[in-house]
Amino acid sequence: MTAARILSSRSHLIPGRVKVTEWFFEVPKNHSNPGDGTIRLFARSGEKISKPADSSKDKKQLPYLLYLQGGPGFGCGPSFDGMYSTMLDKGYKVLLLDQRGTGMSHTLTADLLRGVGDSRRQVDYLKLFRADSIVKDAEAVREALTADYPAEKKKWSIFGQSFGGFCSVNYLSRFQEGLAEVFTTGGLPPLIKQPDALYEKLCRRMIKRSREYYEKFPEGKWRNRMQKAARYLATNEVRTFSGGKLSPSRLRALGIAFGGHGGFENVHNLLLRMNNDLDTLGGFSRPTINEFDSHGSFDNAIIYALLHEPIYLAHHAANWSAERAIQSFREYDSLDGTNSEPIMFTAEMITKSMFDDFLELSALKETGELLAQTSDWPELYDEEVLAKNEVPVYSVQYYDDVYVDLEYAMETVRKINGCKVFITNSLWHNAIRAKTEEVAKELFAMRDDVLD
């Protein structure tokens, strides 16, 4: 692996005694063909600083911890609060890398993809934005940042949340020599080659979760309000101010919030607002439309829609796996609110209708269809390498995780030599942010303590 080229680095201080450095790197667009052009990556590092009485002492080289964001398709924010602060306090120099195609790392948009060529060329280009390429970028960045480190300090730690955990296991499969330790939260991937069975299980979990949502509120009022909002969207065109439209399918997709702390309340408050608008205005106000549009918008994260099913694939085509799973459950027959059956919510499920509802995706309908038919996806994980793993791995998994199935995760635990896991049924998928202290306590207890 050739080290990334450091294009620039600029530092400044933020409150909390943290020095932030903004990095730009250059890496090959295609690591298997380095002569085929380059792309630019962005990352921020943060480290705790102090002003010792004797400033002449040598500065200590802090160990790097790379944070791999969930998604796919989302960049890292600029803040070093919360979980990042916890890692800084543990003595790490935290690196927040915008994965290729996200944030400020060669951001993928419909316009950029149009410049690549026709839909077939776009599909070939998008194949360069899965976990395998993300991990190669990360390893190239590690080599660049630790070029002047002594040999014993060149390894770094990585922390993968959700899809970032998928990337972490890919990293374990490919570049163990660069890793000192691995942390994952809600992020042990299913070692599968095609996700049909996974989406069937997700449908069952979301049907259960939908019923729990309706039971939370008395007398079925919220179920009726869901149906009322769906009926309006089914019979009226409601355009968003970002150029897309609201639809019954987008309404039920609000269930993506049900996998996190506060998700029920967020959806409840939006439905309350929508029904209040219908009662008083006969339609939806601009603030309500904007709030709705902010829930699960893919206009700024097209990778999430385009590559969500391919994150699971090896030598198989997805063929709209999630949509086929939804259609196989009669509980999902109710969508437009015209019958008495409750509308069941969906979660991380990409459907064809999204390529009509979101402006950015609507320009990529043919590309989305070709991606669904594509089967020449390479393997993402090497189970033989994982079975011989020598890197310490510490994972937190959530018993009722909506997004990452626990049974598949535990199969993965058994295939990674030396993987320690803490399982809880009192936390949800976003606990590393919502309940940082509780999650960090368990992660570092696994690292620092011993079992009898």
N, C-alpha and C positions, 0 to 999 in steps of 0.2 A: 504494500500500500504506500503510495506516494503522499508525503505530507501536504496538507493544504498550504496554499500561499496566503500569508497574512497581508491583506491590502492596507489596513489601517487599524489603529486602536487609539481611543481617546477616553480619558478618565475624568470623573468628577465625584464629588462627595455628596451624599444625601444624609438626612437626619437618621440618627441611630448608629453613627460612626461606621458607615458602610461606604467603601470606595467602589463605585460602579465603573466598569470599563466596557465601552461599546466597540465590538470587533466586527470587521468585515473580512471574510475569507474568500478565496477562489478555489473551486474544486472542479474536477471534470464533470461535464454534464452526464456522461456515461462512463462509469469507472472501468467498464470492460473494454472501452474504446477511448482512451484518454485523448486521442487526437481529434475527437469529434466535438470540440468546443468546450467551453467552461460556463459555469454559473456562479453567481455570487451568493454567499451565505452571510447571515447576520446572527450575532449572539451577544448577550450581555453577561458579564461576570460580576459577581459581588463578593466582597471580602470584608471582614471586620478589621478596623484599623485602631491603633492605639498610639499614644505619644509617650514613649518611655522616657524616664529621666535621663538615661544615657542613649541618645539617638545615634551614637556611633556604632552601636552593636549591629552585627549582621542581621539583615532581615530574614525571617524564616520563610521558606517556601511552603505555602499551605497546600495540602492535597486537594486536587480538583474533584468536584462532584458534578457530573453532567445530569441535568434534569431533562427527561424526555416527556414531552407533553402528550396528553391524551388527544383523541380525535378519531380518525385522521383528519387533518386539514386545518388545524388551528395553531397559530403562533403563540409564543409566550408573551405575557404582558411585561411592563417595565418595573413592576413593583417587586421589592424584596421583603415584603411583609409575610406574616403567617408562616406557612410551612418552610418557606425559603429562609426566614429569620431563624427558625429552629435549626436548620442545617448550618447556617452561618455560626450560630452559637456553639455548635458541635465542633467547630474548627475547620470546616470545609471552605474552600473557595468555590462558590456555586456558579455554574455556567448554564445559562438559559439559552438554548439553541433553538432558533426558529427552524424547524425542519424544512427541507427543500419544498418549495411550492406554497409555503405559508409565511405569515408575518412579513418580514422584509427579506426573506430568502427566496428570491426568484418567484414572487407571488404568482400563482396560476390564476388566470382570468379567461373568460371567453375570448376576449380580444387577443391575448397572448397565444391561445391555442389556434385561433384563426390564422395567425401569422406562421404557425408551424406547417399548415397545409390542410388537406382535406381530412375527413373524419378518420380514415384509416391511418393517416400519418399521426393524427392526434392520439389515437389509441396507442400506437407504438411509442409515442412520446410519454404518455401517461404511465407506461410500464416502468419508467425510470423514477417513479415517485412512491414506490412501496417501501416497506420496512428495510429491505435489503440495501437499497440505495441510501436511505437515511443513515443506516448504521455505517456504511462505508464512508459517508461524509463525516460522521462523528469520529471515526477512527483516524481519518486524515487530519481533522482538527486537533485531536489529541496529540498526534505526532508533531504538529506545528507548535502547539502551546507548551509542550514539555521538551522541546528540542535541546534546551540548555539545562534540563534537570539531570541530576545524577541517575544512573540506571535504576537504582532501587526506588526511585520516586516517580518514574515515568508512568506507572499504571494510575488509572483513575477509578473512582467509584461512579456508578450510574444509578439513577433513581427513575423508574418508569411508572407513571400513573396511567392506568387504563391502556389505551393503545400504546402508550410509551412503554408499558410492560411487555407488549408484544415485540416491540423493537429491542427491548433488553434481552429477551430470550433469543432473538435472532443474533444479537451481539455475542451471546454466550456460544452460539453455534459456530460463529465465524472468527472471532478475534478475542478468545479468552486471554491471550497473552497481554492484552492491553487493559485488563480489568483487575482491580483490587478487591472489589465487592459489588454486589448488586442488591438493590432494594426495589421491590415492586408493591404497588397498592392497587387492588382490583385489576390486576394486569397480567395474570398468567394466561397465555393464549391457549385455545384448544388446538392440539396438534392434529388437525384434520386437513383434508384436501378439498372438501366441498361442504357448504354450510347448511344444506337442507334440514338435517336433523336438528341443528342448532337453532334455526329460526322457528321450527315447530315447537321446541321447548320455550323459546322466547314468547311465542303467541300464548302458550298456556300460562306463563308467568304474568303476562300483561292482562289476560282475562281475569286472573285472580286479583291482580293489583287494581284493575278497574272496579271490580266489585267492592274491594276494600275502600276505594275512594268514594263510591256512592253510599256505602254504609256509614262513612264518617259523618255525613250530614243528615239531619233528621227528615223524615217523611218523604224521602225521595225527591226533594225539591231540586237538588242539583242535577239529578238525572233528567228531570223535566226541563231544566234550563239548558242543559246540553242539547237536548232534542230541539228546543226552540231555536237556539243559535244555529244548529245544523239545518233546520228547515229554511231559515232565512237565507243561509249561504247557498243552499241548493236551488233556490228560486230567484236569487238576486245576484248580479255581478258586483262584487266588491273588490275594487282595485286598491292595491297598496300604493303608498306614495313613493315606493322604491321601484314601481313598475310591474310588480307581480300581481297576484290576486289571492284572495282568501277563498277557501273551499271547505266542504265537509271533510275531505281527506286531510287537509292541514289542521282542521279542528281536532280530529281524533289523534293526530300526531303530536298534540300537546302532551300526550302521555310520556314523551321522552323525559319530562321533568320528574316522573314518578320514581326514578331510580336514585334521586338525591334528597338530602335533607332539605325540607321546606318545599318540596315539589308539589305536594297536595295543595298547600296554601297558595302557591303561586298560580296554579291552574284555577283554583276556586275563586281567587280574586279577579282573574281575567273573565271568567264566566259570569261572575256577579256584575262586573262592569258592562259586559256585552248585553246582558239581559236588562240592565237598568237603561241602557241606551235604547234598546228596542221598545221598552215600556214608555219612555218619555219622548223619544225622538222618531221612533219608527224605523231607525237604521242605526248605523254605527258612526260615532264621532271620530274626528281625526285622531285625538289622543288614544282612543280605543284601538283604532286600526294600527296605529304605530306601535302600541304595546303588543298587540297580537303579532305583528310582523317581526318584532324583536325576538319572539320565541322560535328558536330553531330555524332562523333564516340561513339559507345556503348561498345567498348571493355573494357573501364575503368568504365563503369556505366551500368552493365547488368540489374540492378533493373529497370532502366528506360524502357527498352524494355519488360522485363518479367512482371512487375507489373503496367505498365501504365494504362491499361484498368481496372485491378482490383481495382484501387483507387476509382472507381465509383460504384463498385458492392455491392449488398446486395441480397442474395438468388437468384441470376441469374448468368448465364454464359455469358461471353463476346462473344464467338464464332467469334473472329476476327472482332469486331464491326466496327473498322475504315476501314478495307479492304473492308468489305461489303458495307459501305457507298461510298467509292471511286468508286467501281464497278457499283454503281447505277446511276452515273452521266456520261452522254455521253461526257462531256467536258474533262473527264479524259481518254477517249479512246486513245488519242494520247500520246504515251510514247517514242517510239524509233526514232522519228524525220523523219519518212519516208513519212509523208503527210504534207499538208500545214497548218493544224490546229495547233495553238500554244500549247505547252506543259504546262499544268497547274501544279503549284507547290502544294506540300502537306506540312503539318506542323507537329503538334504533333499527328502523325498517325503511329501506329506500324503495319507493314505488314509482311507476311510470308517471303518475299524476304530478309528481314533484317537478318534472320537466315541462309541465304546463303552468305550474303555480308560481315558479320563481323566474324572474326575468333572465338572470345570468344563465340558468340551466336551460331555459327554453331555446337558447342559441346552440345548445349542445345535445339536442335530442338524438340525433343520428349517432353521435359519438357514444352516448350512453347506451344505445341499443347495441352497437358494435362491441362495446366493452362487455355487455351481458353475454354475448355470444363467444367471447374470446376464451380459449382454453389453454393456450401455451404459456401458462404462468409457471415460473420455476419454483422449486422447493424453497421454503423460507426457513425451515428448521432442520437440523441434522441430529436425529435422535441418538445416533451412535456417539457423537461428540458430547451431547448432553449427558449421556449415561456415564461418561468418564470425566465429567466436569470437576474441576478443582477450585473453582471460584466460589467463595461463600455467597449464598443467596438467601435473602430474608424477605418474606412476602406476607402481606396482610390480604386476606380474602374475606368477602362478605357473604354470609350464608344465603341471604335473599337478594343477591346482586341481580338487578334487572338486566344489566348489560353483559356481564361476564359470568357465564354459567359455572357454578361451583363444582359440579361433577366433572366437567371437562378440565377445570383448573386443577382438581385433585389428581386426575390422571397425569397431568403435566408435572405436578409435584413429584409423583412417583418416578417420572422419567428423567428428572434432573438430579443427578447425584449431589447430595449435600444440601438440598433446598429445605429450609426451615419455613414453616407457615403457621401463622396465627389466624384462626377463623372466629368470626364474631357474628351474632345475629342482632346486635344492637347498634350497628352502624350501617350507613348506606354508601353508595359508590363514591360520592364526593367527600367522604369523611376526612381525607387528607387536608382539605381546605376547611370544611365545616367543623371538624373536630380534631384539629391538628395535634393537640397535646395528647389525646388518647391514642391516636395512631402511632405517633412518634415514640411514645412510651413502649408500645409493644414491639415495634421494629428494633429499637435499640436494646431492649431486654433480650431479644433473640441473639443480637450480635454480642452483647457484653456479658451475658450470664451463661451458665451451664445447666444442663439437665442431669439429674441423678441417674 
